[in-house]
Amino acid sequence: MTYLLLAALFLVVAAVVAAVAHRIAARRAGPPGTRPIGWRPVVLAAVALLVLTAVFDNLMIASGLFTYADAHISGLRIGLAPVEDFAYPLAGVILLPALWTLFGSRRAR
Amino acid sequence: MSFVYLAVLLVSAAGVLVVDRRFRLFVWDGPGRAAAVLVAGTAFFLAWDLAGIGLGVFLHGAGPYMTGLMLAPELPVEEIVFLAFLCELTMVLVLGAQRLLGRAAVREDGPR
């Protein structure tokens, strides 16, 4: 269960940091012409990333690039890919756009 | 020593960067801002990887496609390239989707 717990932990960290980043950015003025990213683009990107992950993670594991200690993973897999691997792109699509929004905002003068 | 995996990663990254540049989505929209996101994102994923390695979850494979150059135990140099690529791909997909949805909305409204 170690990998599952680790994945859950980093997902929570990503969500918390993203929420804080959105909060701060909302209070600041953005440069003219930038809109915050709505949920629809994030959901679309997430679907694409999860599909890509399913395909390429399997290819990479089948190619022998890396393996997992059976004792530490939940054992749930999509093909060869442990479900915990899908937490990476999910965390990324939550965290990165939030950071991008924050870095594009300016402190109100 | 093989450069196959690294080459596949770099070619994939180049493809995504071409799209980024063509549509001025991310790096070509604001390079400083993009660099900050890429560094922060890669550091986040790297911390995750290192935690997994430390806990004994991940094991570097003995397969024939990697350079064998290691940055740390069980951490090949290709992993940093992959993580940075994942961050770039994520932002290009998100900002690309935003651009496409914005265009679709404009078309629905029709000319004013």
Backbone of each chain as ProteinMPNN parsed JSONL, in Angstrom:
{"seq_chain_A": "MTYLLLAALFLVVAAVVAAVAHRIAARRAGPPGTRPIGWRPVVLAAVALLVLTAVFDNLMIASGLFTYADAHISGLRIGLAPVEDFAYPLAGVILLPALWTLFGSRRAR", "coords_chain_A": {"N_chain_A": [[0.82, -1.224, 0.0], [2.158, 1.094, 0.119], [2.915, 2.666, -2.148], [0.432, 3.523, -3.057], [-0.438, 5.11, -0.904], [1.563, 7.036, -0.952], [1.063, 8.191, -3.459], [-1.494, 9.238, -2.97], [-0.865, 11.112, -1.015], [0.811, 12.978, -2.408], [-1.019, 13.832, -4.312], [-2.865, 15.163, -2.718], [-1.214, 17.193, -1.71], [-0.682, 18.544, -4.135], [-3.288, 19.415, -4.76], [-3.879, 21.1, -2.597], [-1.85, 23.074, -2.757], [-2.533, 24.067, -5.281], [-5.084, 25.118, -4.764], [-4.458, 27.156, -2.95], [-2.808, 28.727, -4.583], [-4.636, 29.559, -6.549], [-6.336, 31.056, -4.979], [-4.669, 33.174, -4.12], [-4.02, 34.301, -6.619], [-6.511, 35.119, -7.496], [-6.996, 37.268, -5.895], [-5.244, 39.104, -6.785], [-4.537, 41.469, -9.462], [-4.625, 40.512, -12.857], [-2.407, 40.585, -15.751], [-3.528, 42.576, -18.55], [-5.739, 40.881, -20.743], [-5.274, 38.277, -19.967], [-6.952, 35.344, -19.019], [-8.227, 33.504, -16.236], [-7.697, 29.961, -16.122], [-10.358, 27.936, -16.962], [-12.395, 25.163, -15.746], [-13.011, 23.427, -17.811], [-10.965, 23.235, -19.948], [-8.976, 22.039, -18.368], [-10.112, 19.572, -17.633], [-10.421, 18.368, -20.166], [-7.724, 18.228, -20.976], [-6.82, 16.564, -18.951], [-8.133, 14.137, -19.49], [-6.951, 13.485, -21.961], [-4.267, 13.225, -21.125], [-4.455, 11.074, -19.32], [-5.166, 8.983, -21.012], [-2.903, 8.947, -22.697], [-0.982, 8.317, -20.765], [-1.832, 5.734, -20.023], [-1.254, 4.331, -22.374], [1.552, 4.862, -22.873], [2.88, 4.357, -20.433], [2.471, 1.632, -20.162], [3.893, 0.737, -22.432], [6.475, 1.548, -21.726], [6.966, 0.073, -19.395], [6.729, -2.507, -20.4], [8.942, -2.452, -22.022], [10.943, -2.779, -20.258], [12.037, -0.645, -18.862], [11.67, 0.183, -16.262], [10.737, -1.232, -13.051], [8.455, -2.35, -10.451], [8.346, -2.752, -6.911], [6.655, -5.475, -5.868], [5.599, -5.82, -3.33], [5.003, -3.293, -2.448], [3.12, -2.005, -3.99], [-0.376, -1.452, -4.802], [-1.332, -3.398, -6.426], [-3.365, -3.184, -8.206], [-3.808, -2.777, -11.593], [-3.668, -1.159, -14.804], [-3.506, -2.875, -17.458], [-0.145, -3.322, -17.636], [0.474, -1.205, -16.092], [0.656, 0.199, -12.898], [-2.104, 1.467, -11.017], [-1.484, 3.617, -9.425], [0.382, 5.089, -10.86], [-1.069, 6.758, -12.459], [-1.675, 8.857, -10.925], [0.325, 10.753, -11.183], [0.075, 12.289, -13.739], [-2.448, 13.304, -13.143], [-2.078, 14.822, -10.809], [-0.351, 16.685, -11.882], [-1.935, 18.054, -13.794], [-3.665, 19.313, -12.149], [-2.013, 20.885, -10.509], [-0.072, 22.359, -12.118], [-1.375, 24.228, -14.006], [-2.487, 25.916, -12.081], [-0.256, 27.017, -10.8], [0.793, 28.356, -12.99], [-1.212, 30.257, -13.439], [-0.959, 31.701, -11.055], [1.709, 32.678, -11.273], [1.315, 34.396, -13.315], [-0.114, 36.423, -12.363], [-0.351, 39.664, -10.895], [0.729, 41.593, -8.101], [-1.723, 43.629, -6.632], [-1.653, 47.107, -7.082]], "CA_chain_A": [[0.0, 0.0, 0.0], [3.036, 2.26, 0.234], [2.862, 3.521, -3.332], [-0.902, 4.127, -3.073], [-0.437, 6.182, 0.096], [2.449, 8.076, -1.467], [0.332, 8.866, -4.535], [-2.564, 10.024, -2.352], [-0.229, 12.24, -0.334], [1.241, 13.987, -3.375], [-2.233, 14.39, -4.92], [-3.396, 16.121, -1.744], [-0.291, 18.337, -1.731], [-0.933, 19.263, -5.386], [-4.598, 20.065, -4.669], [-3.797, 22.179, -1.603], [-1.031, 24.146, -3.344], [-3.319, 24.647, -6.371], [-6.155, 25.926, -4.169], [-3.822, 28.365, -2.404], [-2.346, 29.522, -5.721], [-5.818, 30.172, -7.165], [-6.804, 32.065, -4.016], [-3.783, 34.344, -4.192], [-4.135, 34.9, -7.947], [-7.826, 35.763, -7.61], [-6.947, 38.547, -5.188], [-4.382, 40.049, -7.495], [-4.952, 41.779, -10.824], [-3.799, 39.876, -13.884], [-2.098, 41.476, -16.873], [-4.683, 42.634, -19.433], [-5.759, 39.858, -21.787], [-5.177, 36.891, -19.484], [-8.106, 34.86, -18.269], [-7.883, 32.288, -15.502], [-8.059, 28.76, -16.867], [-11.565, 27.323, -16.413], [-12.263, 23.735, -15.479], [-13.176, 22.611, -19.017], [-9.675, 22.87, -20.546], [-8.245, 21.143, -17.471], [-10.721, 18.243, -17.752], [-10.048, 17.844, -21.493], [-6.299, 17.881, -20.926], [-6.667, 15.427, -18.047], [-8.547, 12.926, -20.22], [-5.887, 13.19, -22.93], [-3.084, 12.775, -20.391], [-4.684, 9.749, -18.749], [-5.09, 8.034, -22.13], [-1.488, 8.86, -23.075], [-0.29, 7.603, -19.697], [-2.176, 4.316, -20.135], [-0.523, 3.763, -23.514], [3.014, 4.938, -22.785], [3.363, 3.686, -19.232], [2.513, 0.207, -20.503], [5.012, 0.527, -23.357], [7.73, 1.727, -21.006], [7.149, -1.063, -18.488], [6.972, -3.679, -21.245], [10.305, -2.326, -22.546], [11.9, -3.058, -19.192], [12.721, 0.563, -18.397], [11.62, 0.18, -14.791], [9.765, -2.148, -12.456], [7.951, -1.95, -9.141], [8.413, -3.779, -5.869], [5.28, -5.969, -5.705], [5.147, -5.696, -1.94], [4.651, -1.908, -2.099], [2.055, -1.438, -4.809], [-1.687, -2.002, -4.457], [-1.583, -4.558, -7.271], [-4.33, -2.813, -9.243], [-3.086, -2.298, -12.769], [-4.294, -1.032, -16.116], [-2.482, -3.579, -18.226], [1.028, -3.476, -16.779], [0.695, 0.031, -15.346], [-0.011, 0.348, -11.612], [-3.023, 2.608, -11.043], [-0.828, 4.741, -8.754], [1.108, 5.89, -11.85], [-1.981, 7.743, -13.044], [-1.722, 10.007, -10.025], [1.279, 11.767, -11.649], [-0.534, 13.262, -14.652], [-3.596, 13.934, -12.483], [-1.527, 15.862, -9.937], [0.225, 17.718, -12.748], [-2.964, 18.857, -14.451], [-4.247, 20.135, -11.083], [-1.035, 21.811, -9.937], [0.674, 23.236, -13.029], [-2.131, 25.407, -14.445], [-2.671, 26.813, -10.938], [1.002, 27.749, -10.654], [0.892, 29.246, -14.154], [-2.112, 31.377, -13.16], [-0.35, 32.489, -9.978], [2.895, 33.37, -11.762], [0.912, 35.402, -14.285], [-0.865, 37.489, -11.685], [0.524, 40.695, -10.305], [0.203, 42.181, -6.867], [-2.488, 44.854, -6.85], [-0.855, 48.268, -6.631]], "C_chain_A": [[0.846, 1.264, 0.0], [2.887, 3.218, -0.932], [1.511, 4.229, -3.414], [-0.97, 5.306, -2.104], [0.427, 7.355, -0.371], [1.744, 8.891, -2.551], [-0.769, 9.756, -3.961], [-1.997, 11.272, -1.691], [0.138, 13.343, -1.316], [0.056, 14.607, -4.118], [-2.838, 15.453, -4.001], [-2.524, 17.379, -1.724], [-0.552, 19.19, -2.972], [-2.242, 20.047, -5.294], [-4.558, 21.256, -3.716], [-3.004, 23.364, -2.172], [-1.808, 24.843, -4.458], [-4.413, 25.56, -5.819], [-5.597, 27.239, -3.638], [-3.396, 29.291, -3.541], [-3.515, 30.249, -6.384], [-6.354, 31.293, -6.291], [-6.002, 33.358, -4.135], [-3.969, 35.058, -5.52], [-5.444, 35.652, -8.095], [-7.823, 37.126, -6.946], [-6.125, 39.586, -5.92], [-5.006, 40.379, -8.841], [-4.048, 41.025, -11.791], [-3.424, 40.885, -14.944], [-3.293, 41.481, -17.837], [-4.601, 41.521, -20.479], [-5.606, 38.441, -21.269], [-6.452, 36.528, -18.735], [-7.619, 33.708, -17.41], [-8.353, 31.082, -16.311], [-9.282, 28.145, -16.209], [-11.363, 25.84, -16.221], [-12.33, 22.91, -16.76], [-11.861, 22.261, -19.695], [-8.893, 21.885, -19.683], [-8.792, 19.721, -17.591], [-10.355, 17.6, -19.089], [-8.6, 17.375, -21.51], [-6.086, 16.648, -20.058], [-7.038, 14.123, -18.742], [-7.456, 12.514, -21.208], [-4.654, 12.619, -22.239], [-3.274, 11.374, -19.827], [-4.617, 8.673, -19.838], [-3.633, 7.832, -22.552], [-0.696, 8.075, -22.039], [-0.558, 6.107, -19.799], [-1.352, 3.657, -21.245], [0.977, 3.71, -23.229], [3.584, 4.301, -21.535], [3.482, 2.179, -19.504], [3.688, -0.11, -21.42], [6.345, 0.565, -22.621], [8.001, 0.555, -20.069], [7.459, -2.328, -19.292], [8.382, -3.662, -21.83], [11.361, -2.572, -21.487], [12.627, -1.84, -18.667], [12.726, 0.664, -16.876], [10.619, -0.875, -14.334], [9.399, -1.649, -11.069], [8.094, -3.105, -8.164], [6.988, -4.23, -5.561], [4.732, -5.765, -4.305], [4.584, -4.3, -1.648], [3.52, -1.328, -2.929], [0.736, -2.114, -4.46], [-1.965, -3.273, -5.247], [-2.619, -4.287, -8.351], [-3.563, -2.235, -10.428], [-4.035, -2.089, -13.94], [-3.282, -1.638, -17.083], [-1.317, -3.863, -17.303], [1.186, -2.302, -15.819], [-0.065, 0.032, -14.025], [-0.919, 1.575, -11.634], [-2.392, 3.837, -10.397], [-0.079, 5.646, -9.741], [0.233, 6.988, -12.433], [-2.133, 8.972, -12.156], [-0.774, 11.112, -10.48], [0.63, 12.757, -12.619], [-1.728, 13.989, -14.025], [-3.119, 15.083, -11.591], [-0.994, 17.021, -10.773], [-0.826, 18.634, -13.33], [-3.738, 19.71, -13.433], [-3.271, 21.245, -10.685], [-0.483, 22.82, -10.942], [-0.132, 24.419, -13.557], [-2.358, 26.417, -13.31], [-1.418, 27.648, -10.712], [1.15, 28.766, -11.786], [0.017, 30.479, -13.944], [-1.505, 32.291, -12.101], [0.831, 33.304, -10.496], [2.541, 34.453, -12.778], [0.173, 36.559, -13.652], [0.118, 38.48, -11.071], [-0.112, 41.182, -9.016], [-0.546, 43.461, -7.205], [-1.691, 46.028, -6.306], [-1.688, 49.196, -5.783]], "O_chain_A": [[0.32, 2.371, -0.106], [2.75, 4.427, -0.744], [1.445, 5.399, -3.793], [-1.495, 6.368, -2.44], [0.059, 8.518, -0.202], [1.814, 10.12, -2.562], [-0.957, 10.888, -4.407], [-2.573, 12.356, -1.792], [-0.182, 14.51, -1.091], [0.113, 15.772, -4.512], [-3.268, 16.511, -4.46], [-3.039, 18.497, -1.721], [-0.634, 20.414, -2.879], [-2.302, 21.207, -5.702], [-5.14, 22.302, -4.002], [-3.438, 24.512, -2.078], [-1.756, 26.068, -4.577], [-4.642, 26.648, -6.347], [-6.182, 28.303, -3.844], [-3.601, 30.503, -3.467], [-3.398, 31.422, -6.74], [-6.772, 32.34, -6.785], [-6.548, 34.456, -4.234], [-4.066, 36.285, -5.555], [-5.494, 36.699, -8.741], [-8.544, 38.033, -7.362], [-6.282, 40.789, -5.71], [-5.893, 39.667, -9.313], [-2.843, 40.916, -11.565], [-4.051, 41.94, -15.039], [-4.003, 40.48, -17.928], [-3.534, 41.251, -21.03], [-5.783, 37.488, -22.028], [-6.959, 37.304, -17.926], [-6.692, 32.999, -17.802], [-9.299, 31.181, -17.092], [-9.253, 27.858, -15.012], [-10.286, 25.312, -16.499], [-11.776, 21.812, -16.813], [-11.639, 21.089, -20.0], [-8.222, 20.995, -20.207], [-8.018, 18.766, -17.644], [-10.016, 16.417, -19.137], [-8.286, 16.284, -21.987], [-5.27, 15.786, -20.385], [-6.338, 13.12, -18.602], [-7.083, 11.344, -21.283], [-4.065, 11.646, -22.711], [-2.344, 10.568, -19.854], [-4.079, 7.588, -19.616], [-3.182, 6.702, -22.741], [0.16, 7.262, -22.39], [0.362, 5.298, -19.679], [-0.822, 2.56, -21.069], [1.599, 2.653, -23.33], [4.684, 3.751, -21.58], [4.465, 1.542, -19.124], [4.394, -1.098, -21.218], [7.225, -0.264, -22.852], [9.138, 0.094, -19.96], [8.33, -3.116, -18.923], [8.958, -4.715, -22.103], [12.554, -2.573, -21.791], [13.708, -1.962, -18.091], [13.677, 1.172, -16.281], [9.78, -1.344, -15.103], [9.951, -0.665, -10.577], [7.981, -4.274, -8.533], [6.194, -3.444, -5.044], [3.532, -5.559, -4.124], [3.79, -4.13, -0.724], [3.008, -0.257, -2.602], [0.72, -3.208, -3.896], [-2.735, -4.127, -4.808], [-2.747, -5.059, -9.301], [-2.765, -1.311, -10.271], [-5.066, -2.752, -14.053], [-2.317, -0.982, -17.474], [-1.47, -4.561, -16.302], [1.938, -2.385, -14.847], [-1.287, -0.114, -14.014], [-0.556, 2.607, -12.2], [-2.713, 4.967, -10.765], [0.076, 6.84, -9.487], [0.736, 8.03, -12.854], [-2.655, 10.0, -12.587], [-1.023, 12.285, -10.204], [0.634, 13.958, -12.349], [-1.987, 15.151, -14.339], [-3.684, 16.177, -11.616], [-1.164, 18.187, -10.417], [-0.646, 19.851, -13.363], [-4.38, 20.695, -13.796], [-3.662, 22.403, -10.543], [-0.43, 24.014, -10.647], [0.385, 25.537, -13.559], [-2.414, 27.623, -13.55], [-1.507, 28.85, -10.46], [1.579, 29.898, -11.562], [0.434, 31.602, -14.228], [-1.536, 33.514, -12.237], [0.944, 34.491, -10.192], [3.358, 35.326, -13.072], [-0.133, 37.553, -14.311], [1.266, 38.148, -10.776], [-1.334, 41.181, -8.865], [-0.057, 44.285, -7.979], [-1.126, 45.96, -5.214], [-1.189, 50.22, -5.317]]}, "seq_chain_B": "MSFVYLAVLLVSAAGVLVVDRRFRLFVWDGPGRAAAVLVAGTAFFLAWDLAGIGLGVFLHGAGPYMTGLMLAPELPVEEIVFLAFLCELTMVLVLGAQRLLGRAAVREDGPR", "coords_chain_B": {"N_chain_B": [[25.187, 0.64, -23.164], [22.6, 2.662, -24.184], [20.918, 4.973, -26.292], [18.308, 5.055, -26.963], [15.82, 5.335, -25.477], [16.184, 7.912, -24.4], [16.409, 9.363, -26.779], [13.858, 8.971, -27.879], [12.36, 10.346, -25.971], [13.377, 12.984, -26.313], [12.717, 13.557, -28.972], [9.932, 13.412, -28.801], [9.499, 15.525, -27.017], [10.425, 17.629, -28.585], [8.478, 17.65, -30.571], [6.199, 18.464, -29.11], [7.092, 20.962, -28.316], [7.252, 22.255, -30.762], [4.544, 22.528, -31.415], [3.82, 24.166, -29.282], [5.323, 26.463, -29.93], [4.273, 27.107, -32.456], [1.658, 27.859, -31.91], [1.989, 29.679, -29.957], [1.635, 29.051, -27.186], [2.625, 28.443, -24.516], [5.582, 28.297, -23.506], [6.351, 30.006, -25.532], [4.585, 31.956, -25.103], [5.031, 33.2, -22.701], [8.06, 33.162, -21.639], [9.549, 33.339, -19.187], [7.645, 32.956, -17.208], [6.744, 30.399, -17.987], [9.111, 28.928, -17.613], [9.36, 29.053, -14.841], [7.126, 27.564, -14.067], [7.763, 25.081, -15.205], [10.133, 24.385, -13.844], [9.223, 24.32, -11.161], [7.225, 22.339, -11.37], [8.702, 20.088, -12.293], [10.42, 19.763, -10.118], [8.569, 19.11, -8.128], [7.547, 16.611, -9.064], [9.933, 15.216, -9.089], [10.553, 15.112, -6.374], [8.533, 13.41, -5.567], [9.222, 11.07, -6.99], [11.723, 10.549, -5.763], [10.9, 10.079, -3.153], [9.446, 7.74, -3.583], [11.499, 6.069, -4.47], [13.111, 6.055, -2.202], [11.412, 4.701, -0.469], [11.489, 2.25, -1.487], [9.823, 1.535, -3.573], [10.141, 1.954, -6.34], [12.023, 0.511, -8.973], [14.857, 0.639, -10.895], [14.994, -0.48, -14.233], [16.66, -3.222, -15.898], [16.683, -3.08, -18.594], [17.424, -2.767, -22.189], [17.437, -0.137, -23.233], [18.347, 2.206, -22.087], [20.653, 4.822, -21.062], [22.077, 4.287, -18.814], [23.224, 6.127, -17.226], [23.203, 7.471, -14.083], [21.547, 9.628, -11.834], [21.121, 9.385, -9.216], [20.77, 6.694, -6.848], [18.75, 4.315, -8.444], [17.669, 6.344, -9.969], [17.569, 7.334, -13.094], [19.146, 9.474, -15.572], [17.426, 9.964, -17.637], [14.962, 10.209, -16.413], [14.616, 12.794, -15.345], [14.443, 14.245, -17.704], [12.119, 13.097, -18.721], [10.224, 13.924, -16.753], [10.263, 16.73, -16.991], [9.377, 16.899, -19.602], [6.781, 15.836, -19.259], [5.622, 17.913, -17.775], [5.724, 20.06, -19.633], [4.141, 18.996, -21.691], [1.688, 18.713, -20.33], [1.001, 21.441, -19.838], [0.852, 22.452, -22.447], [-1.266, 20.934, -23.448], [-3.369, 21.778, -21.741], [-3.451, 24.621, -22.155], [-3.739, 24.62, -24.897], [-6.229, 23.344, -25.142], [-7.77, 25.281, -23.875], [-7.507, 27.37, -25.719], [-8.731, 26.213, -27.995], [-11.357, 25.767, -27.031], [-12.11, 28.366, -26.549], [-12.167, 29.393, -29.128], [-14.256, 27.859, -30.18], [-16.373, 28.767, -28.674], [-16.55, 31.4, -29.552], [-17.283, 30.981, -32.198], [-19.812, 29.878, -31.844], [-21.225, 32.022, -30.854], [-21.259, 33.62, -33.061], [-20.799, 36.127, -35.684], [-20.722, 39.549, -34.629]], "CA_chain_B": [[24.656, 2.001, -23.123], [21.728, 2.929, -25.332], [20.278, 6.285, -26.261], [16.98, 4.923, -27.58], [14.771, 5.961, -24.659], [16.458, 9.347, -24.346], [16.087, 9.913, -28.093], [12.389, 9.003, -27.99], [11.919, 11.455, -25.116], [13.753, 14.274, -26.887], [11.911, 13.744, -30.184], [8.568, 13.715, -28.333], [9.53, 16.877, -26.453], [10.557, 18.555, -29.71], [7.153, 17.717, -31.184], [5.328, 19.288, -28.263], [7.608, 22.335, -28.356], [6.867, 22.813, -32.065], [3.14, 22.947, -31.264], [3.866, 25.309, -28.352], [5.823, 27.629, -30.66], [3.371, 27.417, -33.57], [0.445, 28.511, -31.424], [2.388, 30.587, -28.899], [0.764, 28.621, -26.092], [3.166, 28.37, -23.162], [6.935, 28.864, -23.468], [6.386, 31.107, -26.482], [3.652, 32.992, -24.664], [5.72, 33.917, -21.622], [9.132, 32.216, -21.315], [9.92, 33.361, -17.77], [6.532, 32.319, -16.492], [6.785, 28.977, -18.335], [10.29, 28.335, -16.983], [9.054, 28.896, -13.417], [6.193, 26.44, -13.943], [8.491, 23.845, -15.54], [11.062, 24.083, -12.747], [8.44, 23.937, -9.987], [6.572, 21.063, -11.653], [9.703, 19.03, -12.334], [10.884, 19.567, -8.742], [7.482, 18.405, -7.44], [7.546, 15.214, -9.498], [11.196, 14.612, -8.674], [10.402, 14.802, -4.948], [7.657, 12.22, -5.556], [10.075, 9.958, -7.42], [12.741, 10.256, -4.752], [10.203, 9.457, -2.032], [9.16, 6.368, -3.992], [12.762, 5.317, -4.48], [13.504, 5.892, -0.797], [10.541, 3.723, 0.175], [11.701, 0.953, -2.125], [8.73, 1.235, -4.507], [10.605, 1.963, -7.735], [13.273, -0.176, -9.26], [15.353, 0.878, -12.245], [15.013, -1.726, -14.997], [17.93, -3.572, -16.531], [16.401, -3.185, -20.027], [18.494, -2.359, -23.104], [17.209, 1.129, -23.933], [18.756, 3.389, -21.326], [22.072, 5.148, -21.074], [22.73, 3.776, -17.612], [23.73, 7.247, -16.428], [22.314, 7.624, -12.934], [21.711, 10.839, -11.033], [21.034, 8.913, -7.834], [20.354, 5.277, -6.914], [17.46, 4.037, -9.101], [17.189, 7.541, -10.675], [18.333, 7.568, -14.307], [19.115, 10.842, -16.096], [16.242, 10.053, -18.491], [13.772, 10.515, -15.621], [14.472, 14.252, -15.283], [13.967, 14.656, -19.023], [10.717, 12.684, -18.795], [9.4, 14.751, -15.874], [10.154, 18.054, -17.613], [8.522, 16.685, -20.766], [5.417, 15.681, -18.753], [5.158, 19.248, -17.403], [5.525, 20.817, -20.864], [2.985, 18.389, -22.361], [0.493, 19.071, -19.556], [0.637, 22.845, -20.047], [0.458, 22.628, -23.85], [-2.613, 20.362, -23.579], [-4.327, 22.642, -21.041], [-3.571, 25.912, -22.84], [-4.272, 24.314, -26.216], [-7.66, 23.104, -24.958], [-8.367, 26.585, -23.587], [-7.548, 28.112, -26.987], [-9.738, 25.578, -28.847], [-12.69, 26.015, -26.474], [-12.368, 29.789, -26.738], [-12.552, 29.566, -30.526], [-15.565, 27.233, -30.357], [-17.358, 29.659, -28.069], [-16.703, 32.553, -30.431], [-18.041, 30.573, -33.389], [-21.226, 29.681, -31.492], [-21.861, 33.329, -30.725], [-21.424, 34.176, -34.409], [-20.299, 37.504, -35.829], [-21.636, 40.501, -33.971]], "C_chain_B": [[23.819, 2.252, -24.377], [21.071, 4.279, -25.178], [18.85, 6.245, -26.792], [15.903, 5.647, -26.773], [14.949, 7.47, -24.619], [16.084, 10.018, -25.667], [14.578, 10.017, -28.282], [11.821, 10.161, -27.171], [12.187, 12.806, -25.776], [12.956, 14.571, -28.149], [10.471, 14.103, -29.806], [8.494, 15.142, -27.807], [9.617, 17.91, -27.574], [9.215, 18.739, -30.408], [6.207, 18.62, -30.422], [5.775, 20.749, -28.307], [7.268, 23.008, -29.695], [5.428, 23.315, -32.016], [3.059, 24.192, -30.377], [4.245, 26.581, -29.119], [4.847, 28.077, -31.742], [2.171, 28.224, -33.09], [0.708, 29.476, -30.278], [1.584, 30.309, -27.627], [1.376, 28.877, -24.72], [4.546, 29.012, -23.076], [7.009, 30.086, -24.374], [5.313, 32.152, -26.191], [4.295, 33.841, -23.563], [6.837, 33.032, -21.118], [9.515, 32.181, -19.835], [8.897, 32.635, -16.923], [6.534, 30.804, -16.735], [7.955, 28.281, -17.642], [10.02, 28.079, -15.504], [8.131, 27.699, -13.201], [6.912, 25.115, -14.189], [9.433, 23.435, -14.411], [10.284, 23.599, -11.527], [7.798, 22.559, -10.185], [7.55, 19.9, -11.643], [10.215, 18.727, -10.934], [9.847, 18.783, -7.935], [7.493, 16.92, -7.789], [8.823, 14.496, -9.074], [11.146, 14.231, -7.193], [9.568, 13.53, -4.772], [8.461, 10.975, -5.919], [11.06, 9.564, -6.333], [12.11, 9.618, -3.519], [9.901, 7.99, -2.358], [10.394, 5.497, -4.013], [13.2, 5.027, -3.047], [12.688, 4.829, -0.077], [10.645, 2.341, -0.465], [10.626, 0.559, -3.116], [9.23, 1.064, -5.937], [11.941, 1.263, -7.885], [13.654, 0.093, -10.716], [15.469, -0.448, -12.99], [16.36, -1.955, -15.661], [17.782, -3.67, -18.048], [17.457, -2.514, -20.888], [18.385, -0.952, -23.667], [17.729, 2.372, -23.242], [20.258, 3.591, -21.354], [22.806, 4.524, -19.897], [23.312, 4.872, -16.746], [22.746, 7.54, -15.309], [22.623, 8.925, -12.193], [21.732, 10.507, -9.547], [20.658, 7.443, -7.927], [18.934, 5.157, -7.472], [16.917, 5.235, -9.877], [18.052, 7.812, -11.919], [18.183, 9.004, -14.805], [17.877, 11.049, -16.98], [14.995, 10.481, -17.713], [13.537, 12.015, -15.519], [13.918, 14.774, -16.616], [12.495, 14.302, -19.163], [9.825, 13.605, -17.974], [9.205, 16.154, -16.447], [9.247, 17.979, -18.837], [7.059, 16.571, -20.341], [4.817, 17.045, -18.396], [4.85, 20.081, -18.647], [4.28, 20.313, -21.593], [1.685, 18.779, -21.669], [0.056, 20.497, -19.864], [0.22, 23.11, -21.486], [-0.945, 22.071, -24.077], [-3.661, 21.272, -22.938], [-4.538, 23.947, -21.81], [-4.085, 25.739, -24.266], [-5.778, 24.089, -26.151], [-8.383, 24.417, -24.696], [-8.531, 27.386, -24.88], [-8.65, 27.552, -27.884], [-11.149, 25.871, -28.351], [-13.072, 27.476, -26.651], [-12.836, 30.064, -28.147], [-13.949, 29.021, -30.774], [-16.645, 28.142, -29.804], [-17.607, 30.861, -28.964], [-17.554, 32.189, -31.642], [-19.511, 30.396, -33.072], [-21.951, 31.016, -31.416], [-22.128, 33.942, -32.096], [-20.9, 35.588, -34.474], [-21.294, 38.481, -35.218], [-22.05, 41.592, -34.943]], "O_chain_B": [[24.295, 2.069, -25.497], [20.708, 4.684, -24.073], [18.25, 7.291, -27.041], [15.162, 6.469, -27.313], [13.988, 8.221, -24.783], [15.511, 11.108, -25.675], [14.076, 11.024, -28.782], [10.918, 10.867, -27.619], [11.313, 13.673, -25.793], [12.56, 15.715, -28.376], [9.864, 14.986, -30.412], [7.554, 15.878, -28.107], [8.958, 18.949, -27.517], [8.856, 19.852, -30.79], [5.5, 19.439, -31.01], [4.947, 21.659, -28.333], [7.024, 24.214, -29.735], [5.127, 24.399, -32.515], [2.334, 25.14, -30.677], [3.6, 27.622, -28.991], [4.618, 29.272, -31.927], [1.72, 29.15, -33.765], [-0.225, 30.027, -29.694], [0.943, 31.2, -27.069], [0.727, 29.46, -23.851], [4.671, 30.149, -22.622], [7.648, 31.082, -24.034], [5.153, 33.115, -26.942], [4.11, 35.057, -23.517], [6.596, 32.209, -20.235], [9.777, 31.109, -19.289], [9.225, 31.825, -16.056], [6.35, 30.022, -15.802], [7.805, 27.167, -17.14], [10.393, 27.036, -14.968], [8.324, 26.916, -12.271], [6.696, 24.142, -13.467], [9.513, 22.256, -14.067], [10.639, 22.585, -10.925], [7.824, 21.718, -9.286], [7.273, 18.852, -11.06], [10.424, 17.564, -10.592], [10.199, 17.899, -7.154], [7.453, 16.071, -6.899], [8.797, 13.311, -8.74], [11.63, 13.169, -6.8], [9.873, 12.686, -3.929], [8.385, 9.953, -5.236], [11.211, 8.384, -6.019], [12.698, 8.726, -2.907], [10.079, 7.11, -1.516], [10.35, 4.331, -3.623], [13.604, 3.912, -2.718], [13.192, 4.14, 0.81], [9.981, 1.393, -0.046], [10.512, -0.614, -3.472], [8.807, 0.157, -6.654], [12.846, 1.396, -7.062], [12.889, -0.184, -11.64], [15.981, -1.427, -12.447], [17.1, -1.015, -15.949], [18.628, -4.259, -18.721], [18.296, -1.772, -20.377], [19.191, -0.594, -24.526], [17.569, 3.479, -23.756], [21.028, 2.67, -21.627], [24.007, 4.262, -19.969], [23.833, 4.604, -15.663], [21.577, 7.827, -15.567], [23.78, 9.274, -11.957], [22.284, 11.248, -8.734], [20.259, 6.987, -8.999], [18.023, 5.839, -7.002], [15.806, 5.16, -10.4], [19.113, 8.429, -11.828], [17.198, 9.671, -14.49], [17.344, 12.156, -17.066], [14.073, 11.053, -18.292], [12.396, 12.471, -15.597], [13.037, 15.633, -16.641], [11.706, 15.105, -19.662], [8.771, 14.025, -18.452], [8.104, 16.701, -16.393], [8.447, 18.882, -19.082], [6.184, 17.146, -20.989], [3.647, 17.304, -18.678], [3.813, 20.742, -18.701], [3.461, 21.107, -22.057], [0.704, 19.131, -22.324], [-1.122, 20.743, -20.124], [-0.679, 23.917, -21.724], [-1.732, 22.662, -24.816], [-4.718, 21.512, -23.522], [-5.675, 24.332, -22.082], [-4.784, 26.609, -24.786], [-6.52, 24.582, -27.001], [-9.472, 24.65, -25.221], [-9.571, 28.004, -25.106], [-9.419, 28.314, -28.469], [-12.036, 26.186, -29.144], [-14.241, 27.787, -26.879], [-13.761, 30.846, -28.37], [-14.742, 29.635, -31.489], [-17.715, 28.273, -30.399], [-18.748, 31.296, -29.119], [-18.421, 32.954, -32.066], [-20.371, 30.711, -33.895], [-23.101, 31.152, -31.835], [-23.093, 34.685, -32.278], [-20.588, 36.19, -33.446], [-22.509, 38.29, -35.271], [-22.815, 42.485, -34.579]]}, "name": "protein", "num_of_chains": 2, "seq": "MTYLLLAALFLVVAAVVAAVAHRIAARRAGPPGTRPIGWRPVVLAAVALLVLTAVFDNLMIASGLFTYADAHISGLRIGLAPVEDFAYPLAGVILLPALWTLFGSRRARMSFVYLAVLLVSAAGVLVVDRRFRLFVWDGPGRAAAVLVAGTAFFLAWDLAGIGLGVFLHGAGPYMTGLMLAPELPVEEIVFLAFLCELTMVLVLGAQRLLGRAAVREDGPR"}
